[in-house]
Amino acid sequence: MNELPALVAFDCNALICLTGADCDDKTRLVHLFESIDKRKGQAIIPTPTLAEYLIGADRAGLDFVQAFEKRSAIRVADFDIAAAFEAAQMHAAAIGRGDKRDGASEGWQKVKYDTQIVAIAKANGARLLISNDAGVRACAARINLKVMRADELPFPDAARQHALHMEGGEAAAGA
């Protein structure tokens, strides 16, 4: 994917990575948020995602959530009528295929929760969903919503460590 879309939804694991100290993909996610902001897009945070995030949030995480209200590039999206319609269509299609869980091995509550996240993303116009959760990813893929893990996002060129060419070999910049 050369250019990332301007409307991107995020699952809980992405929020945890953004606010946590030890996350290998934080640079990629920060770059994505900056790209969304620069393009006047929106990061869509479904309310079930936010609820899951808040369960384990520390003070820094709570400050991060409070900052949502001040940023037009971040929208907390509800499970509203449009999302309910999307979820109902997804469940009806699964039942029509003869498997209400639509191939998922998780419990029914988890399947419904994942469906809500994906339905909210779709109802709010997301063109990409960032999630490391296999259930959410499978659900999004079934409705042709582009989905990526955080480690699949492009690594920003500005953050790359470039090799310095020196006599007698190479050394990494800063080494």
VMD Tcl script that draws the C-alpha trace (Angstrom):
set ca {
  {0.00 0.00 0.00}
  {1.82 3.10 -1.23}
  {-0.37 5.78 0.31}
  {-2.28 5.13 3.48}
  {-5.93 6.23 3.53}
  {-7.09 9.30 5.43}
  {-9.84 7.46 7.35}
  {-8.33 4.73 9.52}
  {-9.91 2.79 12.38}
  {-7.86 1.39 15.25}
  {-8.29 -1.64 17.49}
  {-7.23 -1.68 21.14}
  {-3.81 -3.25 20.56}
  {-2.81 -0.23 18.44}
  {-3.82 2.19 21.20}
  {-1.90 0.18 23.77}
  {1.17 0.29 21.54}
  {0.85 4.05 20.99}
  {0.76 4.82 24.69}
  {3.06 2.08 25.96}
  {6.79 2.35 26.42}
  {7.87 -0.99 24.99}
  {6.25 -1.45 21.60}
  {8.26 -2.28 18.51}
  {5.63 -0.76 16.21}
  {5.15 2.57 17.99}
  {7.17 4.48 15.36}
  {4.99 3.06 12.59}
  {1.77 3.98 14.41}
  {2.95 7.50 15.26}
  {3.86 7.94 11.58}
  {0.37 6.78 10.58}
  {-1.28 9.23 12.99}
  {0.92 12.05 11.64}
  {-0.02 11.07 8.08}
  {-3.73 11.10 8.95}
  {-3.38 14.52 10.60}
  {-1.38 15.97 7.70}
  {-4.00 14.80 5.19}
  {-6.84 16.22 7.30}
  {-8.18 12.71 7.81}
  {-9.44 11.02 10.93}
  {-8.34 8.24 13.22}
  {-11.52 6.39 14.16}
  {-11.60 4.80 17.61}
  {-14.65 2.51 17.98}
  {-16.20 2.74 21.46}
  {-15.67 -1.00 22.18}
  {-11.97 -0.41 21.41}
  {-11.88 2.54 23.80}
  {-13.64 0.54 26.53}
  {-11.14 -2.30 26.20}
  {-8.25 0.18 26.26}
  {-9.54 1.94 29.39}
  {-9.62 -1.33 31.34}
  {-5.82 -1.38 31.47}
  {-5.00 2.31 31.03}
  {-2.62 4.00 33.44}
  {-2.51 7.76 34.06}
  {-0.61 8.42 30.81}
  {-3.20 6.39 28.94}
  {-6.02 8.40 30.49}
  {-4.27 11.64 29.48}
  {-4.01 10.25 25.95}
  {-7.76 9.61 25.89}
  {-8.53 13.11 27.20}
  {-6.44 14.51 24.35}
  {-8.90 12.90 21.88}
  {-11.43 15.63 22.62}
  {-8.95 18.33 21.57}
  {-7.93 16.79 18.25}
  {-10.17 16.98 15.21}
  {-8.10 14.19 13.64}
  {-9.33 11.69 16.24}
  {-12.96 10.63 16.46}
  {-14.42 8.23 18.99}
  {-17.17 6.45 17.05}
  {-20.26 4.98 18.68}
  {-22.14 1.79 17.94}
  {-25.02 3.74 16.42}
  {-27.85 2.83 14.03}
  {-25.55 2.71 11.00}
  {-23.09 0.43 12.82}
  {-25.96 -1.75 14.08}
  {-27.16 -2.13 10.49}
  {-23.65 -3.14 9.35}
  {-23.33 -5.65 12.20}
  {-26.76 -7.11 11.43}
  {-25.79 -7.57 7.77}
  {-22.54 -9.26 8.78}
  {-24.31 -11.63 11.18}
  {-27.09 -12.38 8.66}
  {-24.50 -13.22 6.00}
  {-22.72 -15.57 8.41}
  {-25.98 -17.30 9.32}
  {-26.79 -17.56 5.61}
  {-23.48 -19.37 5.13}
  {-24.54 -21.80 7.85}
  {-22.17 -20.68 10.62}
  {-23.17 -17.78 12.87}
  {-19.56 -17.54 14.07}
  {-18.43 -17.31 10.44}
  {-15.53 -19.69 10.93}
  {-14.25 -18.08 14.12}
  {-13.14 -20.43 16.89}
  {-13.68 -17.84 19.65}
  {-16.78 -17.71 21.81}
  {-19.92 -16.00 20.57}
  {-19.39 -12.93 22.81}
  {-15.93 -12.34 21.30}
  {-17.33 -12.78 17.77}
  {-20.04 -10.18 18.48}
  {-17.49 -7.81 20.02}
  {-15.18 -8.11 16.99}
  {-18.14 -7.60 14.67}
  {-19.07 -4.39 16.51}
  {-15.56 -2.98 16.08}
  {-15.55 -3.77 12.36}
  {-19.13 -2.54 11.87}
  {-18.32 0.78 13.55}
  {-15.23 1.18 11.37}
  {-17.21 0.50 8.20}
  {-20.20 2.66 9.18}
  {-17.82 5.57 9.80}
  {-16.12 5.31 6.43}
  {-12.81 3.74 7.47}
  {-10.76 2.56 4.51}
  {-8.26 0.73 6.73}
  {-8.45 -0.99 10.10}
  {-5.31 -1.47 12.19}
  {-5.50 -4.59 14.36}
  {-3.26 -7.39 15.52}
  {-6.30 -9.40 16.68}
  {-6.93 -12.41 14.42}
  {-10.69 -12.33 15.01}
  {-11.03 -8.65 14.13}
  {-8.77 -9.12 11.11}
  {-10.81 -12.05 9.80}
  {-14.08 -10.20 10.33}
  {-12.80 -7.14 8.45}
  {-11.45 -9.26 5.62}
  {-14.85 -10.95 5.16}
  {-16.44 -7.58 4.32}
  {-13.49 -6.44 2.20}
  {-12.33 -3.79 4.68}
  {-8.58 -3.42 4.30}
  {-6.90 -4.55 7.49}
  {-3.24 -4.39 8.53}
  {-1.24 -5.37 11.58}
  {0.85 -2.58 13.06}
  {4.04 -4.31 11.89}
  {2.75 -4.18 8.30}
  {2.62 -0.38 8.32}
  {5.43 1.40 6.50}
  {8.39 2.41 8.61}
  {9.04 6.16 8.14}
  {12.20 6.98 6.21}
  {13.09 9.70 8.73}
  {13.32 7.08 11.48}
  {15.53 4.66 9.59}
  {19.12 4.27 10.62}
  {21.15 4.77 7.47}
  {24.50 3.11 6.81}
  {27.58 5.29 6.54}
  {30.04 4.22 3.90}
  {33.55 4.39 5.31}
  {36.92 3.16 4.18}
  {37.25 -0.46 5.13}
  {33.52 -1.20 5.44}
  {30.19 0.11 6.62}
  {29.10 1.39 9.97}
  {25.58 2.27 11.02}
  {24.86 5.94 11.56}
  {25.42 6.85 15.14}
  {27.49 3.73 15.79}
}
mol new
graphics top color blue
foreach p $ca { graphics top sphere $p radius 0.5 }
foreach p [lrange $ca 0 end-1] q [lrange $ca 1 end] { graphics top cylinder $p $q radius 0.2 }
display resetview
